[in-house]
Amino acid sequence: MTIFRQNRVDLVVLDHFLEDGLGTTLATEMKRLKPQIPVVILSGAMELPDGFDVADLFISKLEPTVVVLDTIARLLKIIDKRDDD
């Protein structure tokens, strides 16, 4: 959170299960501070976790790397287009 608060950040990718909490909790705090920053949550969970909708995108870790990267790239294009409008 210190890096997020004190630096320019273009994108955040969080694991859902963190050592000291949940990605959805951290994403909620990040969106409160900087709502314009896209937040992606990755998870190995089989079901969508409660509160996942705070993130801009939820991706399963079971997806191949190329699918994860392509999905994030599409999200960034949507955000760039939205910022241009």
C-alpha positions in Angstrom: 0.0 0.0 0.0 2.9 2.4 0.6 4.1 2.0 -3.0 0.5 2.5 -4.2 0.0 5.6 -2.1 3.2 7.3 -2.9 3.8 6.5 -6.5 2.2 6.7 -9.9 0.6 3.3 -10.6 -1.0 2.3 -13.9 -2.3 -1.1 -13.0 -2.5 -3.3 -10.0 -2.6 -7.1 -10.2 -3.4 -8.8 -6.9 -3.6 -12.4 -5.8 -6.8 -13.0 -4.0 -5.4 -15.1 -1.1 -2.7 -12.9 0.5 -0.5 -13.8 3.5 -2.3 -11.3 5.7 -5.7 -10.9 4.1 -7.7 -11.0 1.0 -7.2 -9.3 -2.4 -10.7 -8.1 -2.4 -10.1 -6.2 0.9 -6.9 -4.6 -0.5 -8.6 -3.8 -3.8 -11.4 -2.0 -1.9 -8.9 0.2 -0.2 -7.0 0.9 -3.4 -10.2 1.8 -5.2 -11.2 4.1 -2.4 -7.8 6.0 -2.7 -7.4 5.9 -6.5 -10.6 4.8 -8.2 -9.2 5.4 -11.7 -6.5 2.8 -11.3 -7.5 -0.6 -12.7 -7.3 -3.5 -10.3 -7.1 -7.1 -11.4 -7.5 -10.0 -9.0 -6.0 -13.4 -9.8 -7.2 -16.4 -7.9 -6.9 -20.1 -7.9 -10.3 -20.3 -6.2 -12.9 -22.3 -8.1 -15.7 -19.8 -7.2 -15.8 -16.0 -7.4 -15.1 -14.7 -4.0 -17.4 -12.3 -2.1 -16.5 -8.7 -3.0 -14.8 -9.5 -6.3 -16.9 -6.9 -8.0 -14.8 -4.1 -6.5 -12.0 -5.1 -9.0 -12.1 -4.2 -12.6 -11.3 -7.8 -13.6 -11.2 -11.2 -12.0 -9.0 -13.9 -13.7 -8.6 -17.5 -12.7 -5.0 -18.6 -12.2 -6.0 -21.7 -14.2 -6.1 -19.6 -17.4 -3.0 -19.9 -19.6 -0.6 -17.0 -19.3 -1.4 -15.8 -22.8 -5.1 -15.6 -21.9 -4.3 -13.7 -18.7 -2.1 -11.2 -20.6 -4.6 -10.8 -23.5 -7.5 -10.2 -21.0 -5.5 -7.5 -19.2 -4.5 -5.9 -22.5 -8.2 -5.7 -23.5 -9.0 -4.1 -20.1 -6.4 -1.5 -20.6 -7.6 -0.7 -24.1 -11.2 -0.2 -22.7 -9.8 2.1 -20.0 -7.7 4.1 -22.5 -10.7 4.5 -24.8 -12.9 5.6 -21.9 -10.2 8.2 -20.8 -10.1 9.5 -24.4 -13.9 10.2 -24.4 
